Amino acid sequence: MKILLYNFGDYFAPHLETQADLIQQHLDRGDDVIKLVCNSQMPICRVNTEHRLMHCSLCLARRAAIRGLVHPNVQEKTFLNLKVQDRKAIADFVFDGTTIDDLKALRFGEFDIGLAVASTVIEETRDAYPKLEPLRQQISDWIGVSLATYLSVLNTLEDERPDCVYVFNGRRTYYRAVLRACQAKNVDYACHDGHRNLSRHTLVKNRLIHNIAGHCAEIEEVWQKGDPATRFETGSAFFEDQHKGRDLFKFAQSQQHGVLPETWNPERRNVCIFPGSEFEFASIGDDFIYPFYEDQTQGIIRLIESLEAADSPIHLNIRLHPHLKGDDNSSVRKLLSIQSRKATVIPPDSSVSSYALLFACEKTLTFGSTMGIEAVYWGKPSLMAGRCWYQTLGGTYNPASHDELIEMLHADLVPKPKEAAVKYGYHQLCRGVEHVYYQREGLWKGKFKGRDVDDAIPWYWRGVLKLTFSRLSPWLDSLWKVHQRYRRRQLGIQTIPKNYENAKLIGAPVDRKQAETEFFTQIEEAS
């Protein structure tokens, strides 16, 4: 087999080591592997949004270290593979929208480039509705890099004719560009990512990791392949560990066991809402569009208005996700500003226990949070008003409208089968594949073939790193900004003036749709 693996600077554990693990396994089978890499050619990347020299140096140094640990040597090529018409297409592709929805709607042929870029912008700002004006240059860079990747991958697939392509995650910017190019050329691909089970990594083939239908089908598949004698116990262990704070991410570690809000009244009909992080799924695609609300914040506000209008006995206890601690975005501000006799809002940094709320309430409501399926495990009726990976397992109540949700809030509901939750927990621990050469020792550390990658960095790269992390770092970074502008010009990416208030795109006005049509006409004629 001929394998292509794209590495765009994910130089930290576990992703760099996971890629090396995949490569070594293919080499062991006698496959031909080519690694497509960035050699500081991108003016912006996910781990180096400011194009700082120290990050570029560390990326290249760790990549050199891992290259020395993989045998036999793997051919590395630049990921850039652009033709003259490609560079013109990048230069002509202009985004002149003003809102995040404008950005999400941006497309280049079959490539949903707007969603790819919006996913990164939203994640960087941790805001589902960020203001775009101060981010004009970053957005211009992200669009240019993503489009350059997409066009380069199309060309490379034609040149190399691989049997399979590997890429990290597949959701953001240039990662999604690789995925869409493979789909356009009908080439098999696989997306890898981390895993909460330290001995494994996530690996899905020919779909986005976040695809709901594929994810739900995989849950059932993994369950069916599991040992009937042990799978229920294993799946249950996921929820027991979450409750006891033994999970990998430890979101609830600042909460106090058994603590309820001071205003908690057990005589009320208490419903607990566990909103997720709005920004995490705000730009994945149609899979995560809310069925009957604009977003979870608007949904919660509508529910409160309906309960107030009917003078309902239901009281909503809204426990904001601890992952949102320190965030100051539009969603958090709106929820924290709620003042209602029908609702209590619990801030992200509160010591109130999410599990104390779960065990004390009548039922739960979520919009995709894991607490929705945890409620099923712990025997609580669980209502779901969003989209998520467990929605088809049969454990939740899934209303089809706001009115139906209101009815369910007032109804006497019985908990649904616990097995649905156990299937989910089993999948969380047993999906994906085992590492062969990488021994993961924590969330961000481990050893590849028994070696710490940092210990394997070549001596000459150690010298470079010492220099870039020295007192000369600010001066070197200022020089690297010149390099960033040079890379922009190479790719045809526009530089945006710094006076954002009256900023206008540099260059002659471009009819983007006409330029795109002309580009695809040229491609068809050339082929």
TAPE-V222059 format. One record per residue. N is the residue number from 1. RES is the residue in one letter. PHI is phi in whole degrees, 0 to 359 (none if undefined). OMEGA is omega in whole degrees, 0 to 359 (* if undefined). Layout:
n = (N N)
res = (RES RES)
phi = (PHI PHI)
omega = (OMEGA OMEGA)
This chain:
n = (1 2 3 4 5 6 7 8 9 10 11 12 13 14 15 16 17 18 19 20 21 22 23 24 25 26 27 28 29 30 31 32 33 34 35 36 37 38 39 40 41 42 43 44 45 46 47 48 49 50 51 52 53 54 55 56 57 58 59 60 61 62 63 64 65 66 67 68 69 70 71 72 73 74 75 76 77 78 79 80 81 82 83 84 85 86 87 88 89 90 91 92 93 94 95 96 97 98 99 100 101 102 103 104 105 106 107 108 109 110 111 112 113 114 115 116 117 118 119 120 121 122 123 124 125 126 127 128 129 130 131 132 133 134 135 136 137 138 139 140 141 142 143 144 145 146 147 148 149 150 151 152 153 154 155 156 157 158 159 160 161 162 163 164 165 166 167 168 169 170 171 172 173 174 175 176 177 178 179 180 181 182 183 184 185 186 187 188 189 190 191 192 193 194 195 196 197 198 199 200 201 202 203 204 205 206 207 208 209 210 211 212 213 214 215 216 217 218 219 220 221 222 223 224 225 226 227 228 229 230 231 232 233 234 235 236 237 238 239 240 241 242 243 244 245 246 247 248 249 250 251 252 253 254 255 256 257 258 259 260 261 262 263 264 265 266 267 268 269 270 271 272 273 274 275 276 277 278 279 280 281 282 283 284 285 286 287 288 289 290 291 292 293 294 295 296 297 298 299 300 301 302 303 304 305 306 307 308 309 310 311 312 313 314 315 316 317 318 319 320 321 322 323 324 325 326 327 328 329 330 331 332 333 334 335 336 337 338 339 340 341 342 343 344 345 346 347 348 349 350 351 352 353 354 355 356 357 358 359 360 361 362 363 364 365 366 367 368 369 370 371 372 373 374 375 376 377 378 379 380 381 382 383 384 385 386 387 388 389 390 391 392 393 394 395 396 397 398 399 400 401 402 403 404 405 406 407 408 409 410 411 412 413 414 415 416 417 418 419 420 421 422 423 424 425 426 427 428 429 430 431 432 433 434 435 436 437 438 439 440 441 442 443 444 445 446 447 448 449 450 451 452 453 454 455 456 457 458 459 460 461 462 463 464 465 466 467 468 469 470 471 472 473 474 475 476 477 478 479 480 481 482 483 484 485 486 487 488 489 490 491 492 493 494 495 496 497 498 499 500 501 502 503 504 505 506 507 508 509 510 511 512 513 514 515 516 517 518 519 520 521 522 523 524 525 526 527)
res = (M K I L L Y N F G D Y F A P H L E T Q A D L I Q Q H L D R G D D V I K L V C N S Q M P I C R V N T E H R L M H C S L C L A R R A A I R G L V H P N V Q E K T F L N L K V Q D R K A I A D F V F D G T T I D D L K A L R F G E F D I G L A V A S T V I E E T R D A Y P K L E P L R Q Q I S D W I G V S L A T Y L S V L N T L E D E R P D C V Y V F N G R R T Y Y R A V L R A C Q A K N V D Y A C H D G H R N L S R H T L V K N R L I H N I A G H C A E I E E V W Q K G D P A T R F E T G S A F F E D Q H K G R D L F K F A Q S Q Q H G V L P E T W N P E R R N V C I F P G S E F E F A S I G D D F I Y P F Y E D Q T Q G I I R L I E S L E A A D S P I H L N I R L H P H L K G D D N S S V R K L L S I Q S R K A T V I P P D S S V S S Y A L L F A C E K T L T F G S T M G I E A V Y W G K P S L M A G R C W Y Q T L G G T Y N P A S H D E L I E M L H A D L V P K P K E A A V K Y G Y H Q L C R G V E H V Y Y Q R E G L W K G K F K G R D V D D A I P W Y W R G V L K L T F S R L S P W L D S L W K V H Q R Y R R R Q L G I Q T I P K N Y E N A K L I G A P V D R K Q A E T E F F T Q I E E A S)
phi = (none 250 242 248 232 264 237 251 107 279 275 260 288 265 287 298 291 296 299 296 298 298 298 298 296 293 297 299 272 86 281 268 240 239 256 262 229 260 254 62 269 265 289 207 211 300 261 211 292 260 52 270 298 299 289 300 295 296 298 293 292 291 293 296 295 291 298 287 264 261 228 290 300 255 292 247 229 293 289 285 209 253 264 302 292 293 296 294 298 295 296 275 273 244 258 240 285 238 234 295 292 300 294 299 280 291 224 232 61 270 270 281 298 296 294 298 287 300 301 285 300 295 293 295 271 55 219 290 229 288 281 276 304 290 253 306 292 300 297 300 296 298 297 297 295 294 291 299 295 302 292 295 295 304 292 294 298 293 286 265 52 285 273 203 236 252 210 285 64 93 266 265 21 291 296 293 300 296 301 292 294 298 296 296 262 58 253 297 217 221 254 247 199 287 207 286 272 297 272 230 226 285 210 236 249 58 198 291 306 274 301 292 300 295 293 296 296 294 302 294 296 297 297 295 280 287 285 304 283 233 294 294 294 295 297 292 299 302 285 296 292 301 296 270 76 263 287 293 268 53 295 263 292 271 270 259 305 81 279 251 301 300 271 297 235 293 281 278 272 271 247 257 255 243 292 271 278 306 288 293 238 282 216 275 149 298 305 251 284 297 294 213 231 291 198 290 295 296 297 296 297 296 298 297 300 293 293 294 297 266 47 290 283 285 241 267 252 259 262 293 297 299 297 272 303 88 283 231 245 299 294 296 299 297 291 291 274 296 234 206 286 257 209 237 258 252 298 300 269 291 278 301 277 299 285 297 297 300 288 268 277 280 203 240 226 226 241 138 295 300 299 296 276 295 300 299 299 271 80 249 300 239 262 234 246 227 236 198 281 245 292 256 279 91 261 243 272 243 296 260 202 298 297 293 296 301 300 293 299 271 283 273 261 260 299 271 306 293 301 302 291 297 301 297 298 296 296 300 267 241 289 73 227 285 292 253 252 255 253 280 244 177 299 233 211 169 231 253 55 79 245 285 302 298 287 263 295 301 301 291 286 296 295 297 296 300 290 289 260 273 293 280 306 300 293 295 295 294 294 291 294 296 298 298 295 298 296 300 297 300 270 81 278 283 264 263 303 281 278 300 301 244 294 231 296 287 104 291 303 236 277 301 295 295 298 295 298 298 296 293 296 297 297 297 293 290 271)
omega = (174 187 170 176 181 176 184 178 175 191 185 176 5 192 179 181 177 177 179 178 179 180 182 179 178 178 178 180 179 180 176 184 173 180 178 190 172 176 182 183 181 178 179 172 188 183 182 185 180 179 179 185 183 180 177 181 180 178 182 180 180 178 176 180 182 177 180 181 180 182 352 182 180 178 176 176 174 179 181 180 189 174 182 182 177 180 177 179 178 181 183 186 188 173 181 178 183 183 178 177 175 180 180 183 184 180 171 186 180 181 177 186 180 177 180 181 180 179 179 180 180 180 180 182 185 181 181 181 183 172 187 188 179 184 186 182 178 181 177 179 182 180 181 180 181 180 177 178 182 182 178 181 177 180 181 178 176 184 190 181 183 174 180 179 176 176 179 169 178 186 192 169 187 175 179 177 178 181 182 178 177 178 181 181 179 178 178 179 178 178 178 178 179 184 178 173 190 182 187 169 178 177 178 185 171 172 172 180 187 180 187 182 179 181 180 178 179 178 179 181 179 179 181 180 182 178 182 182 186 189 180 179 180 179 178 182 178 183 178 179 177 183 184 177 180 179 187 189 173 181 186 186 180 180 180 184 174 185 175 177 178 182 183 178 182 179 179 171 187 172 180 176 177 179 174 175 186 187 187 184 188 183 177 180 185 181 187 171 182 186 182 172 175 175 185 179 178 179 180 180 178 179 180 179 180 180 178 182 182 186 185 175 181 174 182 175 190 184 180 186 179 177 181 181 179 180 176 180 187 182 181 181 180 182 180 181 182 175 183 176 180 184 172 180 181 185 180 184 180 177 177 184 176 182 175 176 182 183 184 187 178 179 180 174 177 178 180 180 177 179 178 179 173 177 179 181 184 170 177 172 186 178 183 183 179 176 179 186 181 189 182 185 177 181 186 170 185 180 182 182 177 181 179 177 177 178 181 178 182 185 173 184 176 177 178 187 181 183 179 180 182 176 180 180 179 178 180 183 190 178 177 183 180 168 176 185 183 176 183 185 181 183 185 179 180 181 176 185 178 182 168 185 180 179 182 179 181 185 183 177 176 177 178 181 178 180 184 178 181 179 178 186 180 180 179 178 178 174 181 174 175 177 179 179 177 179 176 181 179 183 182 180 183 174 185 176 184 177 190 186 180 185 173 182 180 178 181 177 183 170 188 183 179 180 179 179 179 181 181 175 178 180 181 180 181 182 *)
